Amino acid sequence: MTDGAIETVMERTRQDEIRLVRFLYADHGGIIRGKAAGTARLRERMSSGIGHTVAMMAMSMLDQLQPVPGMGPVGEVRIVPDPETFVALPYAPGAGAMLADLVKTDGSPWEACPRTFLKQALAELAGQGYGMQAAFEPEFTVGQLRAVYEAVWGHPLDPRNFHRKVTKTPGFLEPTGRTSSVDGGRPAMLYRRGSLAILNPPLTRADAG
């Protein structure tokens, strides 16, 4: 991490009126977790990181602490952000985020940090003369999208009403022209996110249930 990279982030926070910046990491269950720093102490926090108990790496996907040796409530690592990954969050005005590494208190890499492990694997791959490119496939069926709404709301939604709402609102979903049988039954149309960020009028429990 260089002073120039830190200053670039500080300038971005001023330009974009960022007040809070999230330091994010992925745990061993694939859950994105982290802590946040206010811009008043952001420069300091980018250098020192934020203290974090090692027990968080023993959390299950249901946020239940598991008995993992070496990941109990005693012990701390630091969440140290990568300034090169800074972004302003379009869905959270006044907030930004950076990807972060989990390091030991002496600044050395922590063996249980997934991002560090990935970087080491990429370095070994490069040493063999190879490179890697990876991305996620942002495609889904309406049934899969409905399942997300139901999980967040904790309430079942009427499949027909939900399908009509999300597919008939211009720009909300974009059909890919492909189908999937992952949900079982007959093949379902695959969609990706459209240009419309917000449903208007919004989807409510009343008209979806």
C-alpha positions as CSV (number, residue, x, y, z in Angstrom):
1,M,0.0,0.0,0.0
2,T,1.5,3.3,-1.1
3,D,0.9,6.9,0.2
4,G,-0.3,7.8,-3.3
5,A,-3.0,5.1,-3.3
6,I,-4.2,6.2,0.1
7,E,-4.4,9.9,-1.0
8,T,-6.3,8.9,-4.1
9,V,-8.9,7.2,-1.9
10,M,-9.1,10.2,0.3
11,E,-9.6,12.5,-2.7
12,R,-12.4,10.2,-4.0
13,T,-14.2,10.3,-0.7
14,R,-14.1,14.1,-0.8
15,Q,-15.3,14.3,-4.4
16,D,-18.1,11.7,-3.9
17,E,-19.1,13.0,-0.4
18,I,-18.3,9.6,1.2
19,R,-18.8,9.5,4.9
20,L,-18.3,5.8,5.7
21,V,-16.1,3.2,4.0
22,R,-16.6,-0.5,4.4
23,F,-13.6,-2.9,4.6
24,L,-14.9,-6.1,3.1
25,Y,-13.7,-9.7,3.1
26,A,-15.2,-13.1,2.3
27,D,-15.3,-15.7,5.0
28,H,-14.9,-19.5,4.5
29,G,-18.6,-19.9,3.8
30,G,-18.6,-17.3,1.0
31,I,-20.3,-14.7,3.2
32,I,-19.2,-11.1,2.7
33,R,-18.4,-9.6,6.1
34,G,-16.4,-6.6,7.3
35,K,-16.2,-3.4,9.3
36,A,-16.4,0.3,8.4
37,A,-14.4,3.4,9.1
38,G,-15.5,7.0,9.0
39,T,-13.7,9.3,6.7
40,A,-12.3,11.3,9.7
41,R,-10.0,8.4,10.5
42,L,-9.9,6.7,7.2
43,R,-6.3,7.6,6.3
44,E,-5.1,6.1,9.6
45,R,-7.4,3.0,9.3
46,M,-6.1,2.2,5.8
47,S,-2.6,1.9,7.2
48,S,-3.3,0.2,10.5
49,G,-6.4,-1.8,9.5
50,I,-9.3,-2.5,11.9
51,G,-9.1,-5.1,14.7
52,H,-11.2,-8.2,14.2
53,T,-11.6,-11.4,16.3
54,V,-10.4,-14.6,14.6
55,A,-13.6,-16.2,15.8
56,M,-15.5,-14.5,12.9
57,M,-13.9,-17.0,10.6
58,A,-15.5,-19.8,12.5
59,M,-19.0,-18.5,11.9
60,S,-21.3,-20.7,9.8
61,M,-23.6,-19.3,7.1
62,L,-26.3,-19.2,9.8
63,D,-24.1,-16.9,12.0
64,Q,-23.5,-19.6,14.5
65,L,-20.0,-20.0,16.0
66,Q,-18.4,-23.3,15.2
67,P,-15.8,-25.1,17.3
68,V,-12.8,-24.6,15.0
69,P,-9.3,-25.0,16.6
70,G,-7.4,-21.7,16.6
71,M,-10.5,-19.6,15.8
72,G,-12.0,-19.0,19.3
73,P,-12.9,-15.7,20.9
74,V,-9.3,-15.1,22.0
75,G,-7.0,-13.7,19.2
76,E,-7.2,-10.9,16.8
77,V,-6.3,-10.1,13.2
78,R,-6.5,-6.8,11.3
79,I,-8.8,-6.0,8.4
80,V,-6.4,-4.1,6.0
81,P,-8.1,-2.7,2.9
82,D,-6.7,-2.5,-0.7
83,P,-7.0,1.1,-1.8
84,E,-6.9,0.0,-5.5
85,T,-10.3,-1.6,-5.0
86,F,-12.1,1.4,-3.7
87,V,-15.6,2.1,-5.1
88,A,-18.4,4.4,-4.2
89,L,-21.6,2.3,-3.5
90,P,-24.4,3.5,-5.8
91,Y,-27.0,1.8,-3.7
92,A,-25.8,3.4,-0.4
93,P,-25.4,7.2,-0.8
94,G,-22.5,8.4,1.3
95,A,-20.8,5.0,1.5
96,G,-17.8,3.4,-0.2
97,A,-16.1,0.0,0.0
98,M,-12.7,-1.7,-0.4
99,L,-11.7,-5.3,-0.6
100,A,-9.5,-6.2,2.4
101,D,-6.9,-8.8,3.5
102,L,-6.9,-10.3,7.0
103,V,-3.4,-10.0,8.4
104,K,-1.7,-10.8,11.7
105,T,-1.1,-8.1,14.3
106,D,2.6,-7.9,13.2
107,G,1.5,-7.2,9.6
108,S,2.3,-10.7,8.2
109,P,-0.3,-12.6,6.1
110,W,-2.8,-14.7,8.1
111,E,-3.0,-18.2,6.9
112,A,-6.8,-18.3,7.1
113,C,-7.4,-15.2,4.9
114,P,-9.2,-16.4,1.7
115,R,-8.0,-13.4,-0.3
116,T,-4.4,-13.9,0.7
117,F,-4.7,-17.6,-0.2
118,L,-6.1,-16.7,-3.6
119,K,-3.3,-14.3,-4.3
120,Q,-0.7,-16.9,-3.3
121,A,-2.4,-19.5,-5.6
122,L,-2.3,-17.0,-8.5
123,A,1.4,-16.3,-7.9
124,E,2.1,-20.0,-8.0
125,L,0.1,-20.3,-11.2
126,A,2.0,-17.4,-12.7
127,G,5.3,-19.2,-11.7
128,Q,4.2,-22.1,-13.9
129,G,3.6,-19.7,-16.9
130,Y,-0.2,-19.5,-16.6
131,G,-2.7,-16.8,-15.8
132,M,-6.3,-17.0,-14.6
133,Q,-9.4,-15.1,-15.5
134,A,-12.6,-15.6,-13.6
135,A,-16.0,-14.1,-13.3
136,F,-19.5,-14.9,-12.0
137,E,-22.4,-15.6,-14.3
138,P,-25.1,-13.1,-13.4
139,E,-28.0,-15.1,-14.8
140,F,-31.1,-16.4,-13.0
141,T,-34.6,-17.6,-13.4
142,V,-37.6,-15.7,-12.1
143,G,-38.1,-18.5,-9.5
144,Q,-34.6,-17.9,-8.2
145,L,-35.2,-14.2,-8.0
146,R,-38.4,-14.8,-6.1
147,A,-36.6,-17.0,-3.7
148,V,-34.3,-14.1,-2.8
149,Y,-37.2,-11.8,-2.1
150,E,-38.9,-14.5,0.0
151,A,-35.7,-15.0,2.0
152,V,-35.3,-11.3,2.7
153,W,-38.9,-10.7,3.5
154,G,-39.5,-14.0,5.3
155,H,-42.8,-14.2,3.5
156,P,-44.0,-16.4,0.6
157,L,-44.9,-14.6,-2.6
158,D,-47.5,-15.5,-5.2
159,P,-45.5,-16.9,-8.1
160,R,-47.8,-15.6,-10.8
161,N,-48.1,-12.1,-9.4
162,F,-44.3,-11.9,-8.9
163,H,-43.5,-13.2,-12.4
164,R,-45.9,-10.6,-14.0
165,K,-44.5,-7.7,-11.9
166,V,-40.8,-8.3,-12.6
167,T,-41.2,-9.4,-16.3
168,K,-43.7,-6.8,-17.4
169,T,-41.8,-3.8,-15.9
170,P,-39.8,-2.4,-18.8
171,G,-36.1,-2.5,-18.2
172,F,-36.1,-4.4,-14.9
173,L,-35.1,-7.8,-16.3
174,E,-33.4,-8.6,-19.6
175,P,-34.0,-12.1,-21.1
176,T,-30.8,-13.9,-22.2
177,G,-32.6,-16.1,-24.7
178,R,-31.4,-19.2,-22.8
179,T,-33.3,-21.5,-20.4
180,S,-32.4,-23.6,-17.4
181,S,-33.8,-26.7,-15.7
182,V,-32.0,-26.1,-12.4
183,D,-35.2,-25.5,-10.5
184,G,-36.7,-28.8,-11.7
185,G,-39.7,-29.2,-14.0
186,R,-39.8,-27.7,-17.5
187,P,-37.0,-25.3,-18.6
188,A,-37.3,-21.8,-17.2
189,M,-36.2,-18.6,-19.0
190,L,-32.9,-17.1,-17.8
191,Y,-32.7,-13.4,-17.2
192,R,-30.1,-10.9,-16.2
193,R,-30.4,-7.5,-14.5
194,G,-31.8,-4.8,-16.8
195,S,-31.0,-1.1,-16.9
196,L,-33.8,-0.2,-14.4
197,A,-32.4,-0.2,-10.8
198,I,-35.7,0.2,-8.9
199,L,-39.2,-1.2,-9.5
200,N,-41.7,1.7,-9.8
201,P,-44.3,1.3,-8.5
202,P,-42.5,-0.9,-6.0
203,L,-43.2,-4.6,-5.3
204,T,-45.0,-5.0,-2.0
205,R,-46.1,-8.0,0.1
206,A,-49.7,-7.1,-0.7
207,D,-49.5,-7.3,-4.4
208,A,-47.0,-10.2,-4.5
209,G,-48.6,-12.4,-1.9
